[in-house]
């Protein structure tokens, strides 16, 4: 699965990076790192959390990052953290 395929609130672990590996590694996008999609714009960038940082990644860059989905989906409605079951 690609990072670009995750929906807002979904988490995963990076399993590989196909493009811009050195640049993305400097930002913390390395195999084994946990990531979470915080927000996405249709046809636009994804707001992605990795470690304690957040980055806006374009669709092409996000599609070059392979992830293994994990855990439950989290929602950030009204500033409160609520857990959702399933996808």
The first five atom37 places (N, CA, C, CB, O) and aatype in JSON, in Angstrom:
{
  "aatype": [20, 20, 20, 20, 20, 20, 20, 20, 20, 20, 20, 20, 20, 20, 20, 20, 20, 20, 20, 20, 20, 20, 20, 20, 20, 20, 20, 20, 20, 20, 20, 20, 20, 20, 20, 20, 20, 20, 20, 20, 20, 20, 20, 20, 20, 20, 20, 20, 20, 20, 20, 20, 20, 20, 20, 20, 20, 20, 20, 20, 20, 20, 20, 20, 20, 20, 20, 20, 20, 20, 20, 20, 20, 20, 20, 20, 20, 20, 20, 20, 20, 20, 20, 20, 20, 20, 20],
  "atom_mask": [
    [1, 1, 1, 1, 1],
    [1, 1, 1, 1, 1],
    [1, 1, 1, 1, 1],
    [1, 1, 1, 1, 1],
    [1, 1, 1, 1, 1],
    [1, 1, 1, 1, 1],
    [1, 1, 1, 1, 1],
    [1, 1, 1, 1, 1],
    [1, 1, 1, 1, 1],
    [1, 1, 1, 1, 1],
    [1, 1, 1, 1, 1],
    [1, 1, 1, 1, 1],
    [1, 1, 1, 1, 1],
    [1, 1, 1, 1, 1],
    [1, 1, 1, 1, 1],
    [1, 1, 1, 1, 1],
    [1, 1, 1, 1, 1],
    [1, 1, 1, 1, 1],
    [1, 1, 1, 1, 1],
    [1, 1, 1, 1, 1],
    [1, 1, 1, 1, 1],
    [1, 1, 1, 1, 1],
    [1, 1, 1, 1, 1],
    [1, 1, 1, 1, 1],
    [1, 1, 1, 1, 1],
    [1, 1, 1, 1, 1],
    [1, 1, 1, 1, 1],
    [1, 1, 1, 1, 1],
    [1, 1, 1, 1, 1],
    [1, 1, 1, 1, 1],
    [1, 1, 1, 1, 1],
    [1, 1, 1, 1, 1],
    [1, 1, 1, 1, 1],
    [1, 1, 1, 1, 1],
    [1, 1, 1, 1, 1],
    [1, 1, 1, 1, 1],
    [1, 1, 1, 1, 1],
    [1, 1, 1, 1, 1],
    [1, 1, 1, 1, 1],
    [1, 1, 1, 1, 1],
    [1, 1, 1, 1, 1],
    [1, 1, 1, 1, 1],
    [1, 1, 1, 1, 1],
    [1, 1, 1, 1, 1],
    [1, 1, 1, 1, 1],
    [1, 1, 1, 1, 1],
    [1, 1, 1, 1, 1],
    [1, 1, 1, 1, 1],
    [1, 1, 1, 1, 1],
    [1, 1, 1, 1, 1],
    [1, 1, 1, 1, 1],
    [1, 1, 1, 1, 1],
    [1, 1, 1, 1, 1],
    [1, 1, 1, 1, 1],
    [1, 1, 1, 1, 1],
    [1, 1, 1, 1, 1],
    [1, 1, 1, 1, 1],
    [1, 1, 1, 1, 1],
    [1, 1, 1, 1, 1],
    [1, 1, 1, 1, 1],
    [1, 1, 1, 1, 1],
    [1, 1, 1, 1, 1],
    [1, 1, 1, 1, 1],
    [1, 1, 1, 1, 1],
    [1, 1, 1, 1, 1],
    [1, 1, 1, 1, 1],
    [1, 1, 1, 1, 1],
    [1, 1, 1, 1, 1],
    [1, 1, 1, 1, 1],
    [1, 1, 1, 1, 1],
    [1, 1, 1, 1, 1],
    [1, 1, 1, 1, 1],
    [1, 1, 1, 1, 1],
    [1, 1, 1, 1, 1],
    [1, 1, 1, 1, 1],
    [1, 1, 1, 1, 1],
    [1, 1, 1, 1, 1],
    [1, 1, 1, 1, 1],
    [1, 1, 1, 1, 1],
    [1, 1, 1, 1, 1],
    [1, 1, 1, 1, 1],
    [1, 1, 1, 1, 1],
    [1, 1, 1, 1, 1],
    [1, 1, 1, 1, 1],
    [1, 1, 1, 1, 1],
    [1, 1, 1, 1, 1],
    [1, 1, 1, 1, 1]
  ],
  "atom_positions": [
    [[0.84, -1.16, 0.0], [0.0, 0.0, 0.0], [0.9, 1.24, 0.0], [-0.96, -0.01, 1.22], [2.0, 1.22, 0.54]],
    [[0.41, 2.31, -0.6], [1.18, 3.56, -0.66], [0.66, 4.55, 0.38], [1.1, 4.18, -2.08], [-0.51, 4.49, 0.78]],
    [[1.51, 5.44, 0.81], [1.1, 6.48, 1.75], [-0.07, 7.29, 1.16], [2.29, 7.41, 2.08], [-0.96, 7.71, 1.9]],
    [[-0.06, 7.5, -0.14], [-1.12, 8.26, -0.8], [-2.48, 7.56, -0.7], [-0.76, 8.48, -2.27], [-3.51, 8.2, -0.92]],
    [[-2.5, 6.27, -0.38], [-3.75, 5.51, -0.28], [-4.4, 5.6, 1.1], [-3.49, 4.07, -0.61], [-5.58, 5.27, 1.25]],
    [[-3.65, 6.03, 2.11], [-4.21, 6.14, 3.46], [-5.2, 7.29, 3.52], [-3.09, 6.33, 4.5], [-5.03, 8.31, 2.85]],
    [[-6.24, 7.12, 4.33], [-7.25, 8.15, 4.53], [-6.89, 8.96, 5.76], [-8.67, 7.53, 4.66], [-6.12, 8.49, 6.6]],
    [[-7.45, 10.17, 5.9], [-7.17, 10.96, 7.1], [-7.47, 10.19, 8.37], [-7.98, 12.26, 7.08], [-8.53, 9.58, 8.5]],
    [[-6.53, 10.22, 9.31], [-6.68, 9.5, 10.57], [-6.02, 8.13, 10.56], [-8.12, 9.35, 10.9], [-5.79, 7.56, 11.63]],
    [[-5.72, 7.58, 9.39], [-5.1, 6.25, 9.33], [-3.61, 6.36, 9.55], [-5.4, 5.58, 7.98], [-2.96, 7.34, 9.18]],
    [[-3.07, 5.29, 10.16], [-1.65, 5.23, 10.45], [-1.01, 4.05, 9.74], [-1.42, 5.12, 11.95], [-1.68, 3.11, 9.32]],
    [[0.31, 4.13, 9.62], [1.06, 3.03, 9.03], [2.52, 3.12, 9.37], [0.87, 3.02, 7.52], [2.98, 4.1, 9.97]],
    [[3.25, 2.09, 8.99], [4.71, 2.08, 9.14], [5.32, 2.07, 7.76], [5.21, 0.84, 9.98], [4.87, 1.33, 6.88]],
    [[6.31, 2.88, 7.57], [6.97, 2.96, 6.27], [7.74, 1.67, 6.03], [7.92, 4.19, 6.2], [8.5, 1.21, 6.88]],
    [[7.52, 1.09, 4.84], [8.24, -0.14, 4.5], [9.24, 0.09, 3.37], [7.26, -1.24, 4.11], [10.06, -0.79, 3.09]],
    [[9.2, 1.23, 2.72], [10.16, 1.53, 1.67], [9.88, 2.87, 1.02], [10.15, 0.43, 0.62], [8.76, 3.39, 1.08]],
    [[10.91, 3.43, 0.41], [10.79, 4.71, -0.29], [11.4, 4.54, -1.67], [11.5, 5.87, 0.51], [12.56, 4.15, -1.8]],
    [[10.6, 4.84, -2.71], [11.05, 4.6, -4.08], [11.72, 5.81, -4.74], [9.88, 4.16, -4.91], [12.54, 5.63, -5.64]],
    [[11.39, 7.01, -4.33], [11.95, 8.21, -4.98], [12.38, 9.2, -3.91], [10.91, 8.87, -5.94], [11.81, 9.24, -2.82]],
    [[13.38, 10.0, -4.22], [13.86, 11.05, -3.32], [14.23, 10.49, -1.95], [12.8, 12.13, -3.16], [13.98, 11.13, -0.93]],
    [[14.81, 9.31, -1.92], [15.07, 8.6, -0.67], [15.93, 9.4, 0.31], [15.74, 7.28, -0.96], [15.62, 9.44, 1.5]],
    [[16.99, 10.04, -0.17], [17.87, 10.78, 0.74], [17.17, 11.98, 1.34], [19.14, 11.23, 0.0], [17.29, 12.25, 2.54]],
    [[16.43, 12.71, 0.52], [15.7, 13.89, 1.0], [14.64, 13.48, 2.02], [15.05, 14.63, -0.18], [14.54, 14.08, 3.09]],
    [[13.85, 12.46, 1.69], [12.79, 12.01, 2.6], [13.37, 11.42, 3.88], [11.9, 10.98, 1.91], [12.79, 11.58, 4.96]],
    [[14.51, 10.73, 3.79], [15.16, 10.18, 4.99], [15.59, 11.3, 5.93], [16.38, 9.31, 4.59], [15.5, 11.16, 7.15]],
    [[16.05, 12.41, 5.37], [16.44, 13.55, 6.19], [15.25, 14.14, 6.95], [17.09, 14.63, 5.32], [15.43, 14.74, 8.01]],
    [[14.06, 13.96, 6.41], [12.85, 14.45, 7.07], [12.27, 13.43, 8.06], [11.8, 14.8, 6.02], [11.36, 13.75, 8.82]],
    [[12.8, 12.2, 8.05], [12.33, 11.17, 8.97], [11.5, 10.08, 8.31], [11.53, 11.8, 10.03], [11.01, 9.18, 8.99]],
    [[11.34, 10.14, 6.98], [10.58, 9.11, 6.26], [11.51, 7.95, 5.93], [9.93, 9.7, 4.95], [12.0, 7.83, 4.8]],
    [[11.75, 7.11, 6.92], [12.65, 5.97, 6.77], [11.88, 4.69, 7.09], [13.9, 6.11, 7.69], [10.9, 4.74, 7.83]],
    [[12.32, 3.55, 6.55], [11.63, 2.3, 6.85], [11.54, 2.07, 8.36], [12.36, 1.12, 6.19], [12.51, 2.21, 9.1]],
    [[10.33, 1.7, 8.8], [10.07, 1.46, 10.2], [9.44, 2.64, 10.93], [11.32, 1.1, 10.88], [8.88, 2.48, 12.01]],
    [[9.52, 3.84, 10.34], [8.94, 5.02, 10.98], [7.42, 4.98, 10.89], [9.47, 6.32, 10.32], [6.86, 4.54, 9.88]],
    [[6.76, 5.43, 11.95], [5.29, 5.49, 11.97], [4.83, 6.81, 11.36], [4.74, 5.34, 13.42], [5.39, 7.87, 11.64]],
    [[3.82, 6.73, 10.52], [3.25, 7.92, 9.89], [1.74, 7.92, 10.08], [3.61, 7.98, 8.38], [1.12, 6.88, 10.27]],
    [[1.17, 9.12, 10.01], [-0.28, 9.25, 10.07], [-0.7, 10.38, 9.14], [-0.77, 9.52, 11.54], [-0.1, 11.45, 9.14]],
    [[-1.72, 10.12, 8.35], [-2.27, 11.16, 7.48], [-3.23, 11.99, 8.33], [-3.0, 10.54, 6.21], [-4.2, 11.46, 8.87]],
    [[-2.96, 13.27, 8.45], [-3.81, 14.15, 9.25], [-4.92, 14.77, 8.4], [-2.98, 15.25, 9.9], [-6.05, 14.94, 8.86]],
    [[-4.57, 15.12, 7.15], [-5.55, 15.79, 6.29], [-5.13, 15.58, 4.85], [-5.66, 17.31, 6.63], [-3.95, 15.39, 4.56]],
    [[-6.11, 15.63, 3.94], [-5.79, 15.54, 2.52], [-6.73, 16.43, 1.74], [-5.87, 14.08, 2.02], [-7.88, 16.65, 2.11]],
    [[-6.2, 16.94, 0.65], [-6.97, 17.79, -0.25], [-7.14, 17.02, -1.54], [-6.27, 19.18, -0.5], [-6.17, 16.51, -2.1]],
    [[-8.38, 16.91, -2.02], [-8.64, 16.15, -3.24], [-7.76, 16.65, -4.37], [-10.14, 16.25, -3.63], [-7.82, 17.82, -4.76]],
    [[-6.92, 15.76, -4.91], [-6.02, 16.1, -6.0], [-4.84, 16.95, -5.58], [-6.78, 16.82, -7.06], [-4.04, 17.36, -6.42]],
    [[-4.72, 17.23, -4.28], [-3.65, 18.08, -3.77], [-2.8, 17.35, -2.75], [-4.22, 19.34, -3.15], [-2.77, 16.12, -2.72]],
    [[-2.11, 18.1, -1.92], [-1.19, 17.5, -0.96], [-1.87, 16.82, 0.22], [-0.26, 18.54, -0.44], [-3.05, 17.02, 0.49]],
    [[-1.08, 15.99, 0.9], [-1.49, 15.33, 2.14], [-0.71, 15.97, 3.27], [-1.24, 13.77, 2.08], [0.48, 16.25, 3.13]],
    [[-1.36, 16.2, 4.39], [-0.68, 16.65, 5.59], [-0.37, 15.4, 6.38], [-1.56, 17.69, 6.42], [-1.27, 14.7, 6.86]],
    [[0.93, 15.11, 6.53], [1.38, 13.84, 7.1], [2.22, 14.1, 8.34], [2.19, 13.04, 6.06], [3.08, 14.97, 8.36]],
    [[1.95, 13.32, 9.38], [2.71, 13.4, 10.61], [3.69, 12.24, 10.65], [1.78, 13.39, 11.86], [3.3, 11.08, 10.49]],
    [[4.95, 12.55, 10.87], [5.98, 11.52, 11.05], [6.81, 11.95, 12.25], [6.89, 11.35, 9.74], [7.38, 13.04, 12.28]],
    [[6.88, 11.08, 13.24], [7.55, 11.45, 14.49], [6.78, 12.59, 15.13], [9.02, 11.86, 14.24], [5.57, 12.49, 15.34]],
    [[7.48, 13.67, 15.46], [6.83, 14.84, 16.06], [6.66, 15.98, 15.06], [7.63, 15.33, 17.25], [6.3, 17.09, 15.45]],
    [[6.91, 15.71, 13.79], [6.82, 16.73, 12.75], [5.67, 16.47, 11.8], [8.12, 16.81, 11.96], [5.2, 15.34, 11.67]],
    [[5.22, 17.54, 11.14], [4.18, 17.4, 10.11], [4.69, 18.03, 8.82], [2.84, 18.08, 10.57], [5.35, 19.07, 8.82]],
    [[4.37, 17.35, 7.7], [4.8, 17.82, 6.39], [3.64, 17.73, 5.41], [6.0, 16.99, 5.89], [2.77, 16.86, 5.53]],
    [[3.62, 18.63, 4.46], [2.67, 18.55, 3.35], [3.4, 17.88, 2.2], [2.11, 19.99, 2.94], [4.41, 18.4, 1.71]],
    [[2.9, 16.73, 1.76], [3.53, 15.98, 0.67], [2.59, 15.96, -0.52], [3.89, 14.55, 1.12], [1.39, 15.73, -0.38]],
    [[3.15, 16.19, -1.7], [2.37, 16.08, -2.93], [1.99, 14.63, -3.19], [3.15, 16.65, -4.11], [2.58, 13.71, -2.62]],
    [[1.01, 14.44, -4.06], [0.53, 13.09, -4.38], [1.64, 12.2, -4.94], [-0.62, 13.17, -5.4], [1.73, 11.03, -4.57]],
    [[2.48, 12.74, -5.81], [3.55, 11.93, -6.41], [4.55, 11.46, -5.37], [4.27, 12.72, -7.49], [5.0, 10.31, -5.41]],
    [[4.91, 12.33, -4.44], [5.86, 11.96, -3.39], [5.22, 10.93, -2.47], [6.32, 13.2, -2.59], [5.85, 9.93, -2.12]],
    [[3.97, 11.16, -2.06], [3.27, 10.23, -1.17], [3.1, 8.86, -1.83], [1.91, 10.79, -0.77], [3.1, 7.84, -1.15]],
    [[2.94, 8.84, -3.16], [2.79, 7.58, -3.88], [4.1, 6.8, -3.94], [2.27, 7.84, -5.3], [4.09, 5.59, -4.19]],
    [[5.22, 7.47, -3.71], [6.53, 6.81, -3.75], [6.91, 6.19, -2.41], [7.6, 7.79, -4.19], [7.96, 5.56, -2.3]],
    [[6.08, 6.37, -1.39], [6.37, 5.85, -0.05], [5.45, 4.66, 0.22], [6.19, 6.95, 1.04], [4.23, 4.8, 0.27]],
    [[6.05, 3.49, 0.41], [5.28, 2.27, 0.7], [5.06, 2.17, 2.21], [6.01, 1.0, 0.16], [5.98, 2.39, 3.0]],
    [[3.82, 1.83, 2.61], [3.5, 1.7, 4.03], [2.73, 0.41, 4.29], [2.69, 2.91, 4.51], [2.07, -0.13, 3.41]],
    [[2.84, -0.06, 5.51], [2.02, -1.15, 6.01], [1.02, -0.52, 6.96], [2.88, -2.28, 6.71], [1.43, 0.04, 7.98]],
    [[-0.28, -0.59, 6.67], [-1.27, 0.03, 7.57], [-1.25, -0.62, 8.94], [-2.67, -0.06, 6.97], [-0.97, -1.82, 9.07]],
    [[-1.55, 0.17, 9.96], [-1.57, -0.38, 11.32], [-2.57, 0.36, 12.19], [-0.18, -0.33, 11.96], [-2.94, 1.5, 11.9]],
    [[-2.99, -0.29, 13.24], [-3.81, 0.33, 14.26], [-5.18, 0.77, 13.81], [-3.11, 1.49, 14.81], [-5.64, 0.43, 12.72]],
    [[-5.8, 1.53, 14.67], [-7.14, 2.03, 14.4], [-7.06, 3.45, 13.86], [-8.0, 1.99, 15.66], [-6.05, 4.13, 13.99]],
    [[-8.14, 3.85, 13.26], [-8.23, 5.17, 12.67], [-8.57, 6.19, 13.75], [-9.28, 5.2, 11.53], [-9.4, 5.92, 14.61]],
    [[-7.93, 7.36, 13.7], [-8.19, 8.41, 14.67], [-8.86, 9.58, 13.99], [-6.88, 8.86, 15.35], [-8.56, 9.9, 12.84]],
    [[-9.77, 10.21, 14.69], [-10.48, 11.37, 14.17], [-10.14, 12.59, 15.01], [-12.02, 11.13, 14.15], [-9.95, 12.47, 16.22]],
    [[-10.05, 13.73, 14.39], [-9.71, 14.98, 15.09], [-10.85, 15.97, 14.93], [-8.38, 15.58, 14.57], [-10.59, 17.09, 14.47]],
    [[-12.05, 15.64, 15.27], [-13.19, 16.54, 15.14], [-13.28, 17.45, 16.35], [-14.48, 15.75, 14.97], [-13.17, 17.01, 17.49]],
    [[-13.5, 18.72, 16.08], [-13.69, 19.67, 17.17], [-12.52, 19.8, 18.11], [-14.88, 19.3, 17.94], [-12.68, 20.22, 19.25]],
    [[-11.32, 19.43, 17.64], [-10.13, 19.54, 18.46], [-9.99, 18.44, 19.5], [-10.12, 20.85, 19.14], [-9.0, 18.4, 20.24]],
    [[-10.95, 17.54, 19.56], [-10.86, 16.44, 20.51], [-10.43, 15.17, 19.8], [-12.2, 16.22, 21.22], [-10.83, 14.91, 18.67]],
    [[-9.64, 14.41, 20.45], [-9.15, 13.17, 19.86], [-10.13, 12.06, 20.19], [-7.72, 12.82, 20.37], [-10.29, 11.71, 21.36]],
    [[-10.76, 11.52, 19.19], [-11.71, 10.42, 19.39], [-11.27, 9.22, 18.58], [-13.15, 10.84, 18.99], [-10.8, 9.35, 17.45]],
    [[-11.41, 8.08, 19.17], [-11.01, 6.86, 18.46], [-12.18, 6.3, 17.69], [-10.46, 5.81, 19.45], [-13.31, 6.28, 18.18]],
    [[-11.91, 5.84, 16.49], [-12.91, 5.2, 15.64], [-12.51, 3.75, 15.43], [-13.06, 5.92, 14.27], [-11.33, 3.44, 15.28]],
    [[-13.47, 2.9, 15.42], [-13.18, 1.49, 15.15], [-13.3, 1.26, 13.66], [-14.15, 0.55, 15.94], [-14.14, 1.86, 12.98]],
    [[-12.45, 0.37, 13.15], [-12.52, 0.0, 11.73], [-11.95, 1.08, 10.84], [-13.95, -0.29, 11.33], [-11.16, 1.92, 11.28]],
    [[-12.36, 1.05, 9.59], [-11.83, 2.01, 8.62], [-12.82, 3.02, 8.33], [-11.4, 1.36, 7.37], [-12.56, 3.92, 7.53]]
  ]
}
